[in-house]
Amino acid sequence: MTPQSSWFKRGKAVTSGLLVLLLLAPLVGANFEIAAAQEGLDANTTLAFTSEWTMNFQGQLANSSGTWLNGSYNMRFAIYDAPSGGLKRWPGTAYEQHVAVPVTEGLFSIQLGSVGDPITFNAFTGGGDRHLQIWVCTTAGTGCTTYENLGRLRISSNAYAQTLALPAYMEKDHPGALLSLYNPGGGGTITGETNSGTAIYGLASGISGINQGLHGRSASSSGRGVYGQSVATSGETSGVYGTSTSTSGRGVSGVASSPTGITFGVLGVSESVSGFGVSGRAMSSTGNTYGVYGVSFSNTGTGVYGWTGSLSGTTTGVYGQSISSSNGAIGVKGAATAGSGATYGVYGSSESTQGVGVYGSGRTGVYGASNATSGTTYGLFANNASSSGYAVYAQAAATSGTNYGIRASTNSSSGYAGFFIGRTHVAGDLSASGTKSFLIDHPLDPANQYLYHYNVESPEPYNLYRGTAKLDADGSAWVELPEYFEAINTDFSYQLTAVGAAMPNLHISKTVSGNRFQISGGAPNMSVSWQVTAQRNDPWVRDNGFLTETLKPAEEQGTYLYPQGYGQPVEMGRDTLTAEPLPAAGLKLQD
């Protein structure tokens, strides 16, 4: 028979955190009819929530004659994803049975999910409509066992937030979404507020796959997929806070998937005079942890990029800090793990005419280590493209004590503490405890041998001038010295050697004056080899003097430059005792 309009009563279902309004079409069975209609709600109605995974269902039951039924009836329910056939989505058994449901004037109300399996979100995931299958016992009383199949009622499953105001409405453009709202006007689509706890909570309970507890998306050219704001003016607050308990999880993960443009996976901004745009903290006291970790797979990309846009002030593009006292603690660490190519563990650049590409300060300002045991490697490599620049510039700024602008050492017996290719200049004194020599290819076997020649040592700084003079008919000759000779020399010494014949009367008849001296007493028209040595007397020596014997500084007394030569152990060497260990000596930084 055709149901009358008076049979339709309001019906609603309430689940935990979800309101489902049921639009239930009237169905006619062999002996019974059940009808329910959508409850009339205005756009600003506030709806209640239960704390269980259940759904309240209300309906009105009549017999085939249209008479409202009274009594207690057994009923069975199940939810399917199709009006006929299809997949049963709830419960896990064949149906949920409710015994002796009170029916008065046809009206009844039950709570689905209260006597069997709870109705979870999984019953509604995957998209498509849901249909409630209903069976009612043909007679009243608990002893009835014959059920009438009343067919399926379509569940119009649109989920509402607690407050839904015009012009917002529900949409079905996102298959698989349990909650899909659209607000064509201004303001937010979902607003949550709580005095304690969680205003909006999303849970993706799947233990595999890429799922999202909360997914935000913005199509605006200046929009935000997820926006968090903390308005408290004090306390350690978080606009957006994420945690992960997975052994390979991410508390917060940001992805900028556009292949072009200046995009940001995660962008942090702070307007505080002492704030941080992005702050990362690795709180574990053990393990290889990272406060901030960045990865780029682009062939020209940057794992972590820091930029400061201020045109003044002491600003920092990237700042790293480690408070650990253990060897190997790192404020900022860079690693280039590629096995080939010109890569950089840490790269710094400055375009300022007074800028610094990389600046380090501390016990060791900059420490470089090359852990490769073979090949031409560099613990520290410096390069300068300026026509008047310095590839390496070192300065020991202390005005007292034995300090070093550059200190270098080698543990290899055939190694070099310093190796220079090109001209080398020392502005100041130069000393060596070993021999000083030149080294060339041996002229008689250049492919297989070297030839050394050594410096002449003296207890005073002196200059040597030499030459050969041709005597005149009187056996005399004037020797012209460089015009600067007397300007830089004093305390002259002469040596004369007769060439070709004995000259017992050979002598210096006039000493140096006007940058020349005279030789006399030689054989006419013969030659004389001469040599003049003189003590240095240029402004540097006059101002600074020179030392031949001096006491060792207090901190070096009791030490030796060459302890083995005096029967002392090598540990008594000055360069062993006075030099502190190199920073993190022997340390191999972990990847």
C-alpha positions as CSV (number, residue, x, y, z in Angstrom):
1,M,0.0,0.0,0.0
2,T,1.0,3.6,-0.4
3,P,2.1,5.2,2.9
4,Q,0.4,8.3,4.1
5,S,2.3,11.5,4.7
6,S,1.3,11.4,8.4
7,W,3.5,8.3,8.8
8,F,6.7,10.3,8.3
9,K,8.4,11.3,11.5
10,R,11.7,12.9,12.3
11,G,14.7,10.6,12.4
12,K,18.3,11.3,13.3
13,A,21.5,9.3,14.0
14,V,24.3,10.5,16.3
15,T,27.8,9.1,16.3
16,S,30.9,9.9,18.3
17,G,32.1,13.2,16.9
18,L,29.9,12.9,13.9
19,L,26.2,13.9,13.1
20,V,24.6,11.9,10.3
21,L,21.2,13.2,9.2
22,L,19.2,10.3,7.6
23,L,17.0,10.9,4.7
24,L,15.1,7.6,4.9
25,A,12.7,6.8,2.0
26,P,9.5,4.9,3.0
27,L,9.6,1.2,2.4
28,V,6.7,-1.2,2.2
29,G,7.1,-4.8,3.4
30,A,4.7,-7.7,3.3
31,N,3.2,-6.9,6.7
32,F,5.0,-3.8,8.0
33,E,5.9,-0.3,6.8
34,I,8.6,1.9,8.3
35,A,9.1,5.5,7.6
36,A,11.5,8.3,8.6
37,A,12.3,11.7,7.3
38,Q,15.2,14.2,7.7
39,E,14.9,16.3,10.8
40,G,14.3,20.0,9.9
41,L,17.3,22.1,11.1
42,D,18.1,25.7,10.5
43,A,21.6,26.6,9.3
44,N,22.8,27.7,12.8
45,T,21.5,24.7,14.8
46,T,24.1,23.4,17.3
47,L,24.0,19.6,17.5
48,A,25.1,17.3,20.3
49,F,27.6,14.5,20.3
50,T,27.8,11.2,22.1
51,S,31.0,9.7,23.6
52,E,30.5,6.2,22.1
53,W,30.8,4.8,18.5
54,T,27.0,4.4,18.2
55,M,24.2,5.8,16.0
56,N,20.7,6.6,17.3
57,F,17.9,5.5,14.9
58,Q,14.2,6.5,15.2
59,G,11.4,5.3,13.1
60,Q,7.6,4.6,13.0
61,L,6.3,1.1,12.4
62,A,2.8,0.3,10.9
63,N,1.2,-2.9,9.5
64,S,0.1,-3.2,5.9
65,S,-3.3,-1.7,6.9
66,G,-1.6,1.5,8.0
67,T,-2.3,0.8,11.7
68,W,0.5,2.0,14.1
69,L,1.9,-0.9,16.0
70,N,2.2,-1.2,19.8
71,G,4.2,-3.7,21.8
72,S,7.8,-5.1,21.9
73,Y,9.4,-6.3,18.7
74,N,12.7,-8.0,17.9
75,M,14.7,-6.1,15.2
76,R,17.9,-6.7,13.3
77,F,20.1,-4.2,11.5
78,A,23.1,-4.0,9.2
79,I,24.8,-1.4,7.0
80,Y,25.6,-2.1,3.3
81,D,27.3,0.0,0.6
82,A,24.7,-0.7,-2.0
83,P,20.8,-0.7,-2.2
84,S,21.0,-4.4,-2.9
85,G,23.8,-6.9,-2.8
86,G,27.1,-5.0,-2.2
87,L,29.5,-5.3,0.7
88,K,28.3,-5.3,4.3
89,R,30.2,-2.6,6.2
90,W,28.7,-3.2,9.7
91,P,28.5,-5.2,11.9
92,G,31.2,-7.9,11.8
93,T,28.5,-10.5,12.2
94,A,25.5,-11.1,10.0
95,Y,23.5,-8.4,11.8
96,E,23.0,-6.6,15.1
97,Q,19.9,-7.9,16.9
98,H,17.8,-5.8,19.3
99,V,15.4,-7.8,21.5
100,A,12.0,-6.4,22.7
101,V,12.3,-2.9,21.3
102,P,9.4,-0.9,22.7
103,V,7.0,0.4,20.0
104,T,4.3,2.9,21.0
105,E,1.9,4.2,18.3
106,G,4.5,2.9,15.9
107,L,7.3,5.0,17.3
108,F,10.5,3.3,18.4
109,S,14.1,4.5,19.1
110,I,17.2,2.3,19.3
111,Q,21.0,2.9,19.5
112,L,22.8,1.0,16.8
113,G,26.2,-0.2,17.8
114,S,25.3,-0.5,21.4
115,V,24.8,-4.3,21.7
116,G,27.4,-5.5,19.2
117,D,30.2,-4.1,17.2
118,P,30.6,-0.3,17.5
119,I,30.0,1.8,14.4
120,T,33.4,3.2,13.6
121,F,34.4,5.6,10.8
122,N,35.4,2.6,8.7
123,A,31.8,1.9,8.0
124,F,31.6,5.2,6.0
125,T,35.1,5.4,4.4
126,G,35.8,4.7,0.8
127,G,33.1,6.9,-0.7
128,G,29.5,6.1,-2.0
129,D,26.2,5.9,-0.2
130,R,25.4,3.6,2.8
131,H,22.2,1.7,3.2
132,L,20.6,0.5,6.5
133,Q,19.1,-3.1,6.2
134,I,16.2,-3.6,8.6
135,W,14.5,-6.9,9.6
136,V,11.4,-6.8,12.0
137,C,9.9,-9.8,13.7
138,T,6.4,-10.5,12.4
139,T,4.8,-10.7,15.9
140,A,5.3,-8.9,19.1
141,G,7.1,-10.6,22.0
142,T,10.6,-11.8,22.7
143,G,9.8,-15.3,21.5
144,C,9.2,-14.3,17.9
145,T,11.8,-15.9,15.5
146,T,10.2,-15.1,12.1
147,Y,11.5,-11.9,10.6
148,E,10.2,-9.7,7.8
149,N,12.8,-8.1,5.5
150,L,11.8,-4.4,5.2
151,G,14.6,-3.7,2.7
152,R,17.2,-1.0,2.9
153,L,17.0,2.7,3.8
154,R,19.6,5.0,2.1
155,I,21.7,6.9,4.7
156,S,22.5,10.4,3.4
157,S,25.8,10.7,5.2
158,N,26.8,14.3,5.4
159,A,28.9,15.2,8.5
160,Y,28.5,18.6,10.2
161,A,30.8,20.6,12.4
162,Q,29.4,21.8,15.7
163,T,28.5,25.1,14.1
164,L,27.6,25.4,10.4
165,A,26.7,28.8,9.2
166,L,25.6,30.1,5.8
167,P,26.8,30.2,3.2
168,A,28.8,27.1,4.1
169,Y,27.5,23.7,2.9
170,M,28.4,20.1,2.6
171,E,29.9,18.7,-0.6
172,K,30.6,15.3,-2.0
173,D,33.6,16.1,-4.2
174,H,36.1,14.2,-2.2
175,P,35.6,10.5,-2.3
176,G,36.6,8.7,0.8
177,A,36.4,11.8,3.0
178,L,34.3,11.3,6.1
179,L,33.9,15.1,6.4
180,S,33.8,17.4,3.4
181,L,32.7,21.0,3.9
182,Y,32.8,24.0,1.6
183,N,32.6,27.7,2.5
184,P,32.3,29.9,-0.6
185,G,32.3,33.0,1.7
186,G,35.0,34.5,3.9
187,G,36.2,33.0,7.2
188,G,36.9,29.4,8.1
189,T,35.1,26.2,7.2
190,I,35.9,24.4,10.4
191,T,36.3,26.2,13.7
192,G,37.1,24.4,17.0
193,E,37.3,25.9,20.4
194,T,38.0,24.3,23.8
195,N,39.1,25.5,27.2
196,S,41.2,22.4,27.6
197,G,42.1,19.4,25.4
198,T,42.0,19.4,21.6
199,A,39.7,21.7,19.6
200,I,40.1,19.8,16.4
201,Y,41.6,16.3,16.3
202,G,42.3,14.2,13.3
203,L,43.3,10.5,13.5
204,A,44.6,8.3,10.7
205,S,44.6,4.9,12.4
206,G,46.0,2.9,9.5
207,I,49.4,1.3,10.3
208,S,50.6,1.4,6.8
209,G,50.3,3.6,3.7
210,I,50.6,7.4,3.4
211,N,47.6,8.6,5.4
212,Q,46.9,11.9,7.1
213,G,45.4,12.6,10.5
214,L,44.7,16.1,9.3
215,H,45.1,17.3,5.7
216,G,44.8,20.9,4.7
217,R,44.8,22.3,1.2
218,S,44.7,25.8,-0.2
219,A,44.3,26.7,-3.9
220,S,45.1,30.4,-3.3
221,S,48.2,31.9,-4.8
222,S,49.0,33.2,-1.3
223,G,47.0,30.7,0.8
224,R,48.0,28.3,3.5
225,G,47.1,24.6,3.5
226,V,47.3,24.5,7.3
227,Y,47.5,27.6,9.4
228,G,48.1,27.6,13.1
229,Q,48.2,30.6,15.4
230,S,49.1,31.0,19.1
231,V,47.9,34.4,20.4
232,A,49.2,34.1,23.9
233,T,51.7,36.9,24.7
234,S,53.7,34.8,27.1
235,G,54.7,31.2,27.6
236,E,56.2,28.6,25.3
237,T,53.3,28.3,22.8
238,S,53.1,26.7,19.4
239,G,51.2,27.8,16.4
240,V,51.5,24.4,14.9
241,Y,52.8,21.5,16.9
242,G,53.5,18.0,15.7
243,T,54.8,14.8,17.3
244,S,55.6,11.4,16.0
245,T,56.3,8.2,17.9
246,S,57.5,6.3,14.9
247,T,61.1,5.2,14.7
248,S,61.2,6.9,11.3
249,G,58.5,9.4,11.7
250,R,58.3,13.2,11.4
251,G,56.7,15.5,13.9
252,V,56.0,18.0,11.2
253,S,56.6,17.3,7.5
254,G,56.2,19.9,4.8
255,V,56.3,19.3,1.0
256,A,56.4,21.9,-1.7
257,S,55.6,19.8,-4.8
258,S,55.7,22.5,-7.5
259,P,58.6,21.8,-9.9
260,T,59.1,25.6,-10.5
261,G,59.0,28.8,-8.5
262,I,60.5,29.8,-5.1
263,T,58.6,27.4,-2.9
264,F,59.0,26.3,0.7
265,G,58.4,22.9,2.2
266,V,58.3,24.5,5.6
267,L,58.4,28.3,6.2
268,G,58.8,29.8,9.6
269,V,58.5,33.5,10.3
270,S,59.1,35.3,13.6
271,E,58.5,39.0,14.1
272,S,60.0,39.0,17.6
273,V,63.2,41.0,18.2
274,S,64.6,37.8,19.7
275,G,62.6,35.2,18.0
276,F,63.3,32.3,15.7
277,G,61.7,31.7,12.3
278,V,62.4,28.0,12.6
279,S,63.6,26.3,15.7
280,G,64.5,22.6,15.8
281,R,65.3,20.7,18.9
282,A,66.6,17.1,19.2
283,M,66.0,16.4,22.9
284,S,67.5,12.8,23.0
285,S,70.7,12.6,24.9
286,T,72.0,9.7,22.8
287,G,72.0,8.7,19.1
288,N,72.6,10.7,15.9
289,T,69.8,13.3,16.3
290,Y,69.2,16.5,14.3
291,G,67.7,19.7,15.6
292,V,67.0,20.6,11.9
293,Y,67.6,18.2,9.1
294,G,67.3,19.2,5.4
295,V,67.6,17.1,2.2
296,S,67.5,18.2,-1.4
297,F,67.5,15.8,-4.3
298,S,67.9,18.5,-7.0
299,N,71.1,18.5,-8.9
300,T,71.4,22.2,-8.0
301,G,69.5,22.1,-4.7
302,T,70.2,23.1,-1.1
303,G,69.5,20.8,1.8
304,V,69.3,23.7,4.3
305,Y,69.3,27.3,3.1
306,G,69.4,30.2,5.5
307,W,69.0,33.9,4.4
308,T,68.9,37.1,6.4
309,G,67.5,40.0,4.5
310,S,68.5,42.8,6.9
311,L,70.9,45.4,5.4
312,S,72.4,46.2,8.7
313,G,73.2,44.7,12.1
314,T,75.0,41.5,13.0
315,T,72.7,39.0,11.3
316,T,73.1,35.3,10.8
317,G,71.8,33.3,7.8
318,V,72.3,30.0,9.5
319,Y,73.3,29.6,13.2
320,G,74.1,26.4,14.9
321,Q,74.9,25.8,18.5
322,S,76.1,22.8,20.5
323,I,76.5,22.8,24.3
324,S,78.0,19.4,24.5
325,S,81.5,19.1,26.0
326,S,82.2,15.8,24.3
327,N,84.6,15.4,21.5
328,G,82.7,15.4,18.2
329,A,80.0,17.9,19.3
330,I,79.0,20.1,16.3
331,G,77.3,23.4,16.2
332,V,76.9,23.3,12.4
333,K,77.8,20.2,10.4
334,G,77.7,19.7,6.6
335,A,78.3,16.5,4.8
336,A,78.8,15.9,1.1
337,T,78.4,12.1,0.7
338,A,78.7,11.8,-3.0
339,G,81.7,9.6,-4.1
340,S,82.7,11.9,-6.9
341,G,82.3,15.5,-8.2
342,A,83.2,18.9,-6.7
343,T,81.0,18.8,-3.6
344,Y,81.1,20.8,-0.4
345,G,80.4,19.6,3.1
346,V,80.0,23.3,4.1
347,Y,79.9,26.1,1.7
348,G,79.9,29.8,2.6
349,S,80.0,32.9,0.4
350,S,79.9,36.6,0.9
351,E,79.5,39.3,-1.7
352,S,80.4,42.1,0.6
353,T,83.8,43.8,0.0
354,Q,84.3,43.3,3.8
355,G,82.4,40.1,4.1
356,V,83.4,36.6,5.3
357,G,82.3,33.5,3.5
358,V,82.8,31.3,6.5
359,Y,83.6,32.6,10.0
360,G,84.4,30.5,13.0
361,S,85.2,31.5,16.6
362,G,86.1,29.5,19.7
363,R,88.9,27.3,20.9
364,T,89.2,26.3,17.3
365,G,87.7,28.9,15.0
366,V,87.5,26.6,11.9
367,Y,88.4,22.9,12.0
368,G,88.7,20.8,8.8
369,A,89.4,17.1,8.7
370,S,89.9,14.8,5.7
371,N,89.5,11.2,6.8
372,A,90.5,9.6,3.6
373,T,93.7,7.5,4.0
374,S,94.8,7.8,0.4
375,G,94.6,10.3,-2.5
376,T,95.2,14.0,-2.7
377,T,92.9,15.2,0.0
378,Y,92.5,18.5,1.9
379,G,91.7,19.0,5.6
380,L,91.1,22.7,4.7
381,F,91.1,24.1,1.3
382,A,91.1,27.9,0.5
383,N,90.8,29.7,-2.8
384,N,90.8,33.4,-3.7
385,A,90.0,34.8,-7.1
386,S,91.1,38.4,-6.4
387,S,94.2,39.8,-8.1
388,S,95.3,41.1,-4.7
389,G,93.6,38.7,-2.3
390,Y,94.7,36.1,0.2
391,A,93.7,32.4,-0.2
392,V,94.6,32.0,3.5
393,Y,95.0,34.8,6.0
394,A,96.0,34.1,9.5
395,Q,96.7,36.4,12.4
396,A,97.6,35.8,16.0
397,A,96.1,38.9,17.6
398,A,97.5,38.6,21.2
399,T,100.3,41.1,21.8
400,S,102.2,38.9,24.2
401,G,103.1,35.3,24.7
402,T,104.4,32.7,22.2
403,N,101.5,32.6,19.7
404,Y,101.3,31.5,16.1
405,G,99.6,33.0,13.1
406,I,99.9,29.6,11.4
407,R,101.2,26.4,13.1
408,A,101.5,23.3,11.0
409,S,103.1,19.9,11.7
410,T,103.4,16.5,10.0
411,N,103.8,13.0,11.5
412,S,105.5,11.6,8.4
413,S,109.3,11.5,8.3
414,S,109.1,12.4,4.6
415,G,106.2,14.8,4.9
416,Y,106.2,18.6,4.9
417,A,104.7,20.8,7.6
418,G,104.5,23.5,5.0
419,F,104.8,23.3,1.3
420,F,104.8,26.4,-0.9
421,I,104.8,26.6,-4.7
422,G,105.8,30.0,-5.9
423,R,107.6,33.0,-4.2
424,T,107.6,33.1,-0.5
425,H,108.2,36.2,1.7
426,V,108.7,36.5,5.4
427,A,108.3,40.0,6.9
428,G,110.2,39.5,10.1
429,D,112.8,37.1,11.5
430,L,113.1,33.6,10.2
431,S,114.7,30.8,12.2
432,A,115.2,27.1,11.8
433,S,116.6,24.4,14.1
434,G,117.5,22.2,11.2
435,T,119.7,22.9,8.1
436,K,118.7,25.4,5.4
437,S,119.3,24.4,1.9
438,F,118.3,24.6,-1.7
439,L,117.0,21.5,-3.5
440,I,117.2,20.9,-7.2
441,D,117.3,18.0,-9.6
442,H,120.8,16.5,-9.7
443,P,122.4,17.9,-12.9
444,L,124.1,14.6,-13.7
445,D,121.1,12.4,-13.0
446,P,118.0,14.7,-12.9
447,A,115.5,11.9,-13.3
448,N,116.6,9.9,-10.3
449,Q,118.6,12.1,-7.8
450,Y,118.3,15.4,-5.9
451,L,121.1,17.8,-5.2
452,Y,121.2,19.8,-1.9
453,H,123.4,22.9,-1.2
454,Y,123.4,24.5,2.3
455,N,123.4,28.0,3.7
456,V,126.5,29.5,5.4
457,E,125.7,30.2,9.1
458,S,127.0,33.1,11.1
459,P,126.5,34.5,14.6
460,E,125.6,37.8,13.0
461,P,123.5,38.9,10.0
462,Y,125.9,39.9,7.2
463,N,126.0,40.5,3.5
464,L,128.6,39.1,1.1
465,Y,129.8,40.7,-2.1
466,R,132.4,39.2,-4.5
467,G,134.0,39.7,-7.9
468,T,137.2,39.8,-10.0
469,A,139.2,43.0,-10.7
470,K,141.6,43.6,-13.6
471,L,144.8,45.4,-12.4
472,D,146.2,48.3,-14.4
473,A,149.9,48.9,-15.4
474,D,150.6,50.0,-11.8
475,G,149.1,46.8,-10.3
476,S,146.1,48.7,-8.9
477,A,142.3,48.7,-9.5
478,W,139.2,50.4,-8.2
479,V,136.3,48.1,-7.3
480,E,132.9,49.6,-7.7
481,L,130.2,48.4,-5.2
482,P,126.5,48.8,-5.6
483,E,125.4,52.4,-5.0
484,Y,123.3,51.2,-2.0
485,F,126.2,49.4,-0.4
486,E,127.0,51.9,2.4
487,A,123.3,52.5,3.0
488,I,122.7,49.0,4.3
489,N,126.1,47.8,5.5
490,T,128.7,48.5,8.2
491,D,131.9,46.9,9.6
492,F,133.4,45.8,6.3
493,S,135.9,42.8,5.9
494,Y,138.0,42.2,2.8
495,Q,139.6,39.2,1.2
496,L,141.9,39.2,-1.9
497,T,143.2,36.3,-3.9
498,A,145.9,36.7,-6.7
499,V,145.1,35.1,-10.0
500,G,147.8,34.0,-12.4
501,A,150.9,34.9,-10.4
502,A,152.0,35.4,-6.8
503,M,151.5,39.0,-5.5
504,P,153.0,39.2,-2.1
505,N,152.4,43.0,-1.8
506,L,148.7,42.8,-2.8
507,H,146.6,44.9,-0.4
508,I,143.6,47.2,0.2
509,S,145.1,50.7,-0.4
510,K,141.8,52.6,0.1
511,T,138.9,51.2,2.2
512,V,135.2,51.6,1.1
513,S,134.2,55.2,0.6
514,G,131.6,56.4,-1.9
515,N,130.7,52.8,-2.4
516,R,134.1,51.7,-3.8
517,F,137.5,50.6,-2.6
518,Q,141.0,50.4,-4.2
519,I,143.3,47.4,-4.6
520,S,147.1,48.0,-4.9
521,G,150.5,46.1,-4.9
522,G,149.6,43.6,-7.5
523,A,151.3,42.5,-10.7
524,P,150.6,44.7,-13.7
525,N,147.7,43.7,-15.9
526,M,146.9,40.6,-13.8
527,S,143.6,39.7,-12.1
528,V,142.6,39.6,-8.5
529,S,139.6,37.8,-7.0
530,W,138.0,39.9,-4.1
531,Q,135.3,39.4,-1.5
532,V,133.8,41.9,0.9
533,T,131.6,40.9,3.8
534,A,129.7,43.4,5.9
535,Q,127.3,43.4,8.8
536,R,123.7,44.3,7.9
537,N,122.8,47.9,8.8
538,D,119.5,48.5,7.1
539,P,116.6,50.2,9.0
540,W,115.1,46.8,10.1
541,V,118.3,45.7,11.8
542,R,119.0,49.1,13.3
543,D,115.4,49.2,14.8
544,N,115.1,45.6,15.8
545,G,118.7,44.4,16.3
546,F,119.6,40.7,16.4
547,L,120.2,38.1,19.0
548,T,123.0,35.6,19.1
549,E,122.6,34.3,22.6
550,T,119.5,34.7,24.7
551,L,117.6,33.1,27.6
552,K,114.7,30.9,26.7
553,P,111.2,32.2,27.7
554,A,110.2,31.0,31.1
555,E,107.6,28.6,29.7
556,E,110.2,27.0,27.4
557,Q,113.0,26.7,29.9
558,G,113.8,23.0,30.6
559,T,112.8,22.0,27.1
560,Y,114.9,21.4,24.0
561,L,114.7,22.0,20.3
562,Y,116.4,18.7,19.8
563,P,116.2,16.7,23.0
564,Q,117.6,13.5,21.5
565,G,120.9,15.3,20.9
566,Y,121.3,15.9,24.7
567,G,120.2,12.5,25.8
568,Q,116.7,13.6,26.6
569,P,113.4,11.9,25.6
570,V,111.5,13.3,22.7
571,E,108.7,14.4,25.0
572,M,111.1,17.1,26.4
573,G,111.0,18.8,23.0
574,R,109.8,22.4,23.1
575,D,107.4,21.8,20.2
576,T,105.9,18.8,22.1
577,L,105.5,20.5,25.5
578,T,104.6,24.0,24.6
579,A,102.1,23.2,21.9
580,E,98.6,22.1,23.2
581,P,97.0,19.1,21.4
582,L,95.4,19.9,18.2
583,P,91.6,20.3,18.4
584,A,89.9,16.9,18.7
585,A,93.2,15.2,17.8
586,G,92.5,12.0,16.0
587,L,88.8,12.7,15.8
588,K,87.0,11.2,12.9
589,L,83.7,13.0,12.4
590,Q,80.8,10.6,11.9
591,D,78.6,10.8,8.8
